[in-house]
Amino acid sequence: MSRTATQRHYLMVRPTYFDVEYSINPWMDPKKPTDTELAIAQWEWLRDLYVDLGHRVELLEPLPGLPDMVFAANGATVVDGQVLVARFHHVQRAGESAAYLKWFRDNGYRYVRQAQWVNEGEGDYLVAGNTILAGTGFRTNPEAHNESREFFGRPVTRLTLIDPRYYHLDTALAVLDDDTVMYYPGAFSEESRLLLKELYPDAISASESDAAVFGLNAVSDGKHVVLPQAATELTAQLREHGFEPIGADLSELLKAGGSVKCCTLELRAG
């Protein structure tokens, strides 16, 4: 099957102040040492890859005291040029919202506001065609789904996460194109598994081992799929489905529970 890449527009945040200073997900252990310079090098490789693939990358200036700000996908959801800025679940990340509000307003986005209900941007909102797949269970409040439906004017499909290792939807599911996803069934409630099977009967199913290396925290332009290089089974399945997988090493950032998608917020124009 022939796949076609489309040019994308991304927002990223350099991990200048990256560290694991607290634990707000099962991946974070403040007792383990982190290497900020290595995190920066791995992040720069990802940014440069996007540019080499023909994508446009914007940068938001990192702020001291916000070590998780590198995970730009959590900062907002942007659909048709409308921006719903995140309201974070944990106080440790709450200060990031103001930086995103300012950046979008300073860069000419007209419809920008912070969410009333807790939601963590593209961490739990993934756009698939005309639909927004919306995660809940650990971070995003279910009431936030109604808010997003009204704000964006698009259908929102609720998916419930049940495994704390996969605390955001983008750790358990990746959108590959308008009609294709890959996901780890074990991360979802029985009801959500049945719904995903109905919506995406030809989806790529990830093994537990590939999910555990954050193989589903991936970014696709419709042809190229950037994902953690340790997810070898997913890499093979993607090739079988006509995609071109590109392995990434973001192992230092994984110490904070993030990888490729977490670092990448897509800016969808109207």
C-alpha positions in Angstrom: 0.0 0.0 0.0 1.3 3.4 -1.0 1.3 6.0 1.8 1.5 9.8 1.3 3.1 12.2 3.7 1.6 15.6 4.4 3.5 18.6 5.7 2.9 19.2 9.4 3.3 22.2 11.7 4.6 21.4 15.2 5.4 23.3 18.4 8.2 22.0 20.6 10.0 23.1 23.8 13.7 22.5 24.3 14.4 20.5 27.5 16.8 23.1 28.9 15.5 22.6 32.4 14.7 18.9 32.1 14.9 16.9 35.3 12.9 14.4 37.4 12.3 16.4 40.6 9.0 14.7 41.6 6.8 11.7 40.7 3.4 12.3 39.0 3.4 9.1 37.0 4.8 5.5 37.4 7.8 6.2 35.2 9.2 9.0 37.3 11.7 8.3 40.1 13.5 11.3 41.5 16.1 9.1 43.0 17.4 8.1 39.6 19.9 10.4 38.0 19.0 12.3 34.9 21.3 13.8 32.2 19.9 17.1 30.9 22.5 17.4 28.2 21.7 14.0 26.9 18.0 14.8 26.9 18.7 18.0 24.9 20.7 16.0 22.4 18.0 13.5 21.9 15.4 16.2 21.6 17.5 18.1 19.1 17.7 15.0 17.0 13.9 14.7 16.9 13.5 18.4 16.0 16.0 18.1 13.2 14.4 15.0 11.9 11.0 16.8 11.6 12.7 19.6 9.6 14.5 17.1 7.4 11.1 15.4 6.7 9.8 18.8 5.5 7.8 19.8 8.5 7.7 23.2 10.1 8.8 23.4 13.7 8.0 26.4 16.0 9.7 26.7 19.4 8.3 27.9 22.7 10.9 29.2 25.2 11.3 26.9 28.2 10.9 28.3 31.7 12.9 27.4 34.8 11.1 25.5 37.4 9.0 23.6 34.9 11.0 20.5 34.0 8.2 18.8 32.2 7.6 21.6 29.8 9.5 19.7 27.1 6.3 17.6 26.8 4.7 20.2 24.5 1.8 17.9 23.4 0.3 18.3 26.9 0.1 22.1 26.6 -2.9 22.5 24.3 -5.1 21.1 21.5 -5.1 23.0 18.2 -7.9 22.2 15.7 -8.9 24.4 12.7 -6.8 27.2 14.2 -8.7 27.2 17.5 -6.6 26.6 20.6 -7.8 25.1 23.9 -5.0 25.4 26.3 -4.6 22.7 29.0 -5.6 22.9 32.6 -3.2 20.5 34.2 -4.1 17.9 36.8 -1.0 18.2 38.9 0.1 21.5 40.5 3.7 20.8 39.4 2.8 21.5 35.8 0.1 24.2 36.3 2.5 27.0 35.5 2.9 25.8 31.9 -0.6 26.9 30.9 0.2 30.7 31.1 3.2 30.2 28.8 1.1 28.5 26.1 -1.7 31.1 26.4 0.9 33.8 25.8 2.6 32.1 22.9 -0.6 31.4 21.0 -1.9 34.9 21.5 1.5 36.5 20.6 1.6 34.4 17.4 -1.7 35.5 15.9 -4.1 32.8 17.0 -7.5 34.5 17.4 -9.5 31.8 19.2 -7.5 30.9 22.3 -8.7 30.1 25.8 -7.7 27.9 28.7 -10.0 24.9 29.4 -12.4 25.2 32.3 -12.1 21.5 33.1 -8.9 19.6 33.6 -7.5 18.3 30.3 -3.9 17.8 29.2 -4.0 18.7 25.6 -2.9 16.2 23.0 -1.8 13.9 25.8 -5.5 12.9 25.9 -6.9 14.4 22.7 -5.9 12.8 19.4 -7.4 14.0 16.2 -8.4 11.2 13.8 -10.0 12.5 10.6 -13.0 14.6 11.7 -13.1 13.0 15.2 -11.3 13.7 18.4 -10.4 10.6 20.3 -10.5 11.6 24.0 -8.8 9.8 26.8 -9.8 9.8 30.5 -9.2 7.8 33.6 -6.1 9.4 35.1 -5.7 13.0 34.0 -8.4 14.5 31.8 -11.7 15.0 33.5 -14.7 13.4 31.6 -16.5 16.7 31.7 -13.7 18.2 29.6 -14.8 16.0 26.7 -18.1 18.0 26.4 -16.2 21.2 26.6 -14.0 20.2 23.8 -16.9 19.0 21.7 -18.5 22.4 22.0 -15.3 24.4 21.5 -14.1 22.6 18.4 -17.5 21.6 17.0 -16.3 18.1 16.3 -17.5 14.7 17.6 -15.5 13.4 20.6 -15.1 9.7 21.3 -14.4 8.9 24.9 -11.8 6.2 25.7 -11.1 5.1 29.2 -7.6 4.2 30.4 -7.2 1.7 33.2 -3.4 1.0 33.5 -1.6 3.8 35.4 1.6 3.2 33.2 -0.5 4.6 30.3 -1.9 7.6 32.0 -2.4 9.6 28.8 -4.1 8.4 25.6 -1.0 9.2 23.6 0.9 6.6 25.6 -1.5 3.9 24.5 -2.7 4.9 21.1 -1.3 6.6 18.0 -3.1 8.0 15.0 -1.3 7.0 11.8 -3.7 8.6 9.3 -7.3 9.6 9.2 -8.5 6.0 9.2 -5.7 4.1 10.8 -4.5 3.8 14.4 -2.3 1.5 16.5 -3.0 0.9 20.2 -2.4 -1.4 23.1 -5.6 -3.1 24.1 -4.5 -3.8 27.7 -4.5 -0.1 28.5 -8.2 0.3 27.9 -11.4 -0.6 29.7 -13.4 -3.5 28.2 -16.0 -1.0 26.8 -13.3 1.1 25.2 -11.6 -2.0 23.7 -14.9 -3.0 22.1 -15.4 0.5 20.8 -11.9 0.7 19.3 -12.4 -2.7 17.6 -15.6 -1.5 16.1 -14.2 1.9 14.9 -10.8 0.5 13.7 -11.2 -3.2 12.8 -7.9 -3.0 10.9 -5.9 -1.3 13.6 -2.4 -2.3 14.5 -2.3 -4.0 17.9 0.7 -3.4 20.0 2.2 -6.1 22.3 2.7 -5.5 26.0 6.5 -5.3 25.5 6.2 -2.6 22.7 3.8 -0.6 24.8 6.1 -0.8 27.8 8.9 1.0 25.8 6.4 3.7 24.9 6.2 2.4 21.3 2.8 4.0 20.9 4.0 7.5 21.8 4.6 8.1 18.1 4.1 10.8 15.5 2.9 10.1 11.9 2.7 12.4 8.9 0.7 9.8 7.0 3.8 8.0 5.7 6.7 8.3 8.1 6.1 7.2 11.7 8.6 8.3 14.3 8.5 6.0 17.3 10.9 4.6 20.0 13.4 2.4 18.3 13.0 -0.3 21.0 9.4 -1.0 19.7 10.7 -3.6 17.2 7.4 -5.5 16.7 5.5 -2.3 15.9 8.2 -1.3 13.5 7.7 -4.5 11.6 4.0 -4.2 11.6 4.2 -0.6 10.3 6.3 -1.7 7.4 3.8 -4.4 6.6 1.0 -1.7 6.5 3.0 0.5 4.1 4.3 3.0 6.5 8.0 4.0 6.9 9.0 3.7 10.6 11.8 5.8 11.9 13.3 4.7 15.2 14.1 7.3 17.8 16.1 7.2 21.0 14.5 9.4 23.6 15.5 7.2 26.5 16.4 10.1 28.8 13.0 11.7 28.4 11.3 8.4 29.1 12.6 8.7 32.7 9.8 11.3 33.0 7.2 9.3 31.2 7.5 10.9 27.8 8.8 10.2 24.3 8.2 11.2 20.7 4.6 12.3 20.7 4.8 13.9 24.2 7.4 16.3 22.7 5.3 17.3 19.7 2.2 19.5 19.7 0.6 19.7 16.2 -0.6 23.1 15.1 -3.6 22.4 12.8 -4.6 25.5 10.8 -8.2 26.5 10.0 
